[in-house]
């Protein structure tokens, strides 16, 4: 799928988690619901860090382009080193390592560890990165072009600072779910894991499928492209994605957000 659909699906997924938490009697504080939805929307773009033409590749200027090249080479090296006899030969690393459940868990776990060990500046950095990606994804057309990059970064930095300030207030969610001393913001890894997995599921619906299960082998393949029957798949950017899935994600996100806040 394309960036806007990925980001919308990520936000909708976290709002759905909020609705489930409310239904279970553990209503999520609204700052956690808002911050988590934005983080998840941004994290839903991150697996494409292995693709030079992806939204994330230009989100942070030369730094993200350089990082994309490194991740692409790393992913390709891992693919070559672990492929089984049934896995096809390929020339790049797109839709390999960063499109797996293991990568999602590692990135989310790393973010949680950074949040609780790095203090306020680490939390601000995590929020800033994902705010940039959320803006790039959700406001795709408005954020396109190098002339708008500085404005996006300023908006993301301001949003991160405000969100961190709100979350830090007692009862607003810095210690949501993990309440022991020193565990503030441990939950930040959860929307990151969810966003990455939602991205993988979205890509699995497309023609090429997605090797979400790696390194678990399926038959003669270790990089088995999971997906529905081929007749149910679509091409990225097709009318199915733009005219059907994106409106569905908007509706589901709206319903999930209302339910999470106990409005319905």
C-alpha positions as CSV (number, residue, x, y, z in Angstrom):
1,X,0.0,0.0,0.0
2,X,0.9,3.7,-0.3
3,X,1.9,5.9,2.5
4,X,-1.5,7.6,3.2
5,X,-3.3,4.2,3.5
6,X,-0.6,2.8,5.7
7,X,-0.8,5.8,8.1
8,X,-4.6,5.8,8.2
9,X,-4.6,2.1,8.9
10,X,-2.1,2.6,11.7
11,X,-4.1,5.4,13.4
12,X,-7.3,3.3,13.0
13,X,-5.6,0.3,14.6
14,X,-4.6,2.2,17.7
15,X,-8.0,3.8,18.1
16,X,-9.4,0.2,17.9
17,X,-7.1,-0.8,20.7
18,X,-8.4,2.1,22.7
19,X,-12.0,1.0,22.0
20,X,-11.1,-2.6,23.2
21,X,-9.5,-1.2,26.3
22,X,-12.6,0.9,27.1
23,X,-14.8,-2.2,26.5
24,X,-12.7,-4.1,29.0
25,X,-13.2,-1.4,31.6
26,X,-9.7,0.1,31.3
27,X,-10.4,3.3,29.4
28,X,-7.2,4.8,27.9
29,X,-6.5,8.4,28.9
30,X,-7.2,10.7,26.0
31,X,-3.6,11.9,25.7
32,X,-2.4,8.3,25.3
33,X,-5.2,7.7,22.7
34,X,-4.1,10.7,20.7
35,X,-0.4,10.2,21.0
36,X,-0.6,6.5,20.4
37,X,-2.7,7.0,17.2
38,X,-0.2,9.5,15.8
39,X,2.8,7.3,16.8
40,X,1.1,4.3,15.2
41,X,0.3,6.3,12.1
42,X,4.0,7.2,11.8
43,X,5.3,3.8,12.7
44,X,3.1,2.3,9.9
45,X,5.4,4.0,7.4
46,X,8.7,2.8,9.0
47,X,9.0,-0.7,7.5
48,X,9.5,1.0,4.1
49,X,12.9,2.2,5.4
50,X,14.3,-0.4,2.9
51,X,12.8,1.5,-0.1
52,X,14.6,4.5,-1.5
53,X,11.4,5.9,-3.1
54,X,9.2,5.5,0.0
55,X,7.9,8.5,2.0
56,X,10.2,7.8,4.9
57,X,13.3,8.0,2.6
58,X,12.8,11.8,2.3
59,X,11.2,12.5,5.6
60,X,14.5,13.6,7.3
61,X,16.4,14.8,4.3
62,X,19.9,13.3,3.5
63,X,19.9,11.4,6.8
64,X,16.9,9.3,6.0
65,X,18.1,8.7,2.4
66,X,21.4,7.5,3.8
67,X,19.7,5.3,6.4
68,X,17.5,3.8,3.7
69,X,20.5,2.7,1.7
70,X,22.0,1.1,4.8
71,X,18.8,-0.7,5.7
72,X,18.3,-1.9,2.1
73,X,21.8,-3.4,2.0
74,X,21.3,-5.0,5.4
75,X,18.0,-6.5,4.5
76,X,19.4,-7.9,1.3
77,X,22.3,-9.4,3.1
78,X,20.0,-11.1,5.6
79,X,17.8,-12.3,2.8
80,X,20.7,-13.9,0.9
81,X,22.1,-15.5,4.1
82,X,18.8,-17.0,5.2
83,X,16.9,-17.9,2.0
84,X,15.9,-21.4,1.4
85,X,15.8,-23.3,-1.9
86,X,12.3,-22.2,-2.7
87,X,12.9,-18.5,-2.1
88,X,13.5,-16.6,-5.4
89,X,16.7,-14.7,-6.1
90,X,16.4,-10.9,-5.9
91,X,18.5,-7.8,-6.3
92,X,17.3,-5.7,-3.4
93,X,16.1,-5.8,0.2
94,X,12.6,-4.3,-0.1
95,X,9.9,-6.2,1.7
96,X,12.2,-8.5,3.5
97,X,13.7,-8.0,6.9
98,X,11.8,-4.8,7.8
99,X,8.5,-6.4,6.8
100,X,8.6,-9.2,9.4
101,X,7.0,-9.7,12.9
102,X,10.5,-10.0,14.4
103,X,11.6,-6.6,13.1
104,X,8.4,-5.1,14.5
105,X,9.0,-6.5,17.9
106,X,12.7,-5.5,17.9
107,X,12.0,-1.9,16.9
108,X,9.1,-1.6,19.4
109,X,11.2,-3.2,22.2
110,X,14.1,-0.9,21.4
111,X,11.9,2.1,21.5
112,X,10.5,1.1,24.9
113,X,14.0,0.5,26.3
114,X,15.1,3.9,25.0
115,X,12.1,5.7,26.5
116,X,12.7,4.4,30.0
117,X,16.5,4.7,30.0
118,X,17.0,7.8,28.0
119,X,14.8,10.2,29.9
120,X,12.7,13.1,28.6
121,X,14.9,13.8,25.6
122,X,14.6,10.2,24.4
123,X,10.9,10.4,24.7
124,X,10.9,13.7,22.8
125,X,13.1,12.2,20.1
126,X,10.7,9.2,19.7
127,X,7.7,11.5,19.5
128,X,9.4,13.9,17.1
129,X,10.4,11.1,14.7
130,X,6.9,9.6,14.6
131,X,5.2,13.0,14.4
132,X,7.2,13.7,11.3
133,X,6.2,10.4,9.8
134,X,2.5,10.8,10.8
135,X,2.4,14.3,9.2
136,X,4.1,13.0,6.0
137,X,1.6,10.1,5.9
138,X,-1.7,11.7,6.9
139,X,-1.1,15.0,5.1
140,X,0.7,13.4,2.2
141,X,-0.1,15.9,-0.5
142,X,0.4,19.0,1.7
143,X,3.7,17.7,3.0
144,X,5.3,16.8,-0.4
145,X,8.3,18.8,-1.7
146,X,11.6,19.7,-0.1
147,X,10.3,23.3,0.6
148,X,7.9,22.0,3.1
149,X,10.3,19.8,5.1
150,X,11.3,22.5,7.5
151,X,7.6,23.3,8.2
152,X,6.9,19.6,8.8
153,X,9.9,19.3,11.2
154,X,8.8,22.4,13.1
155,X,5.2,21.2,13.4
156,X,6.4,17.8,14.6
157,X,8.8,19.3,17.1
158,X,6.0,21.5,18.5
159,X,3.6,18.6,18.6
160,X,6.1,16.4,20.4
161,X,6.9,19.0,23.0
162,X,3.2,19.7,23.7
163,X,2.2,16.0,23.8
164,X,5.1,15.2,26.2
165,X,4.0,18.0,28.5
166,X,0.4,16.8,28.5
167,X,1.4,13.2,29.1
168,X,3.7,14.1,32.0
169,X,0.8,15.6,34.0
170,X,-0.6,13.2,36.7
171,X,-3.3,10.9,35.4
172,X,-2.6,11.8,31.7
173,X,-0.9,8.6,30.8
174,X,2.9,8.7,31.0
175,X,2.6,5.6,33.3
176,X,-0.3,4.1,31.4
177,X,-0.4,0.3,31.6
178,X,3.0,0.1,33.3
179,X,2.8,1.8,36.7
180,X,5.9,0.8,38.6
181,X,8.5,3.5,39.3
182,X,10.8,4.1,36.4
183,X,8.4,2.5,33.9
184,X,7.0,5.8,32.6
185,X,6.6,5.7,28.8
186,X,7.3,2.0,28.6
187,X,4.1,1.7,26.6
188,X,5.5,3.8,23.7
189,X,6.8,0.7,22.1
190,X,3.3,-0.8,21.7
191,X,2.0,1.6,19.0
192,X,5.3,1.2,17.2
193,X,5.0,-2.6,17.1
194,X,1.3,-2.3,16.1
195,X,2.1,0.2,13.3
196,X,4.8,-2.0,11.8
197,X,2.5,-5.1,11.9
198,X,-0.4,-3.1,10.4
199,X,2.0,-2.1,7.6
200,X,2.9,-5.7,7.0
201,X,-0.7,-6.8,6.9
202,X,-1.5,-4.0,4.4
203,X,1.3,-5.1,2.1
204,X,0.2,-8.7,2.4
205,X,-3.1,-7.6,0.7
206,X,-1.2,-6.5,-2.4
207,X,0.0,-8.5,-5.4
208,X,3.4,-9.3,-4.0
209,X,2.3,-10.4,-0.5
210,X,4.6,-9.9,2.5
211,X,7.0,-12.3,4.4
212,X,5.5,-11.4,7.8
213,X,6.3,-14.8,9.4
214,X,10.1,-14.8,8.8
215,X,12.2,-16.5,10.1
216,X,9.6,-19.2,10.4
217,X,9.8,-21.4,7.3
218,X,6.7,-22.3,5.3
219,X,7.4,-25.3,3.0
220,X,10.5,-24.7,0.9
221,X,10.5,-21.0,1.6
222,X,11.7,-19.0,4.6
223,X,10.5,-15.7,3.1
224,X,7.0,-17.0,2.2
225,X,4.9,-14.0,0.9
226,X,1.8,-14.2,3.1
227,X,-1.4,-13.0,1.6
228,X,-5.0,-13.8,0.7
229,X,-5.9,-15.7,-2.5
230,X,-4.5,-13.9,-5.5
231,X,-7.9,-13.0,-6.8
232,X,-8.5,-10.9,-3.7
233,X,-5.2,-8.9,-3.9
234,X,-4.7,-5.5,-5.5
235,X,-1.9,-3.3,-6.7
236,X,-0.5,-0.6,-4.5
237,X,-2.1,2.8,-5.3
238,X,-5.0,1.2,-7.1
239,X,-8.7,2.2,-6.9
240,X,-9.3,-0.5,-4.3
241,X,-6.8,1.2,-1.9
242,X,-7.9,4.8,-2.6
243,X,-11.7,4.4,-3.0
244,X,-12.4,1.5,-0.7
245,X,-9.8,0.9,2.0
246,X,-8.9,4.5,2.9
247,X,-12.6,5.5,3.5
248,X,-13.0,2.3,5.5
249,X,-10.0,3.1,7.6
250,X,-11.4,6.6,8.3
251,X,-14.8,5.2,9.4
252,X,-13.2,2.5,11.6
253,X,-10.9,5.1,13.1
254,X,-13.8,7.4,13.9
255,X,-15.9,4.7,15.4
256,X,-12.9,3.3,17.4
257,X,-12.0,6.8,18.7
258,X,-15.6,7.5,19.8
259,X,-15.8,4.1,21.5
260,X,-12.4,4.6,23.2
261,X,-13.7,7.9,24.7
262,X,-17.0,6.2,25.8
263,X,-19.1,8.3,23.4
264,X,-20.7,5.2,22.0
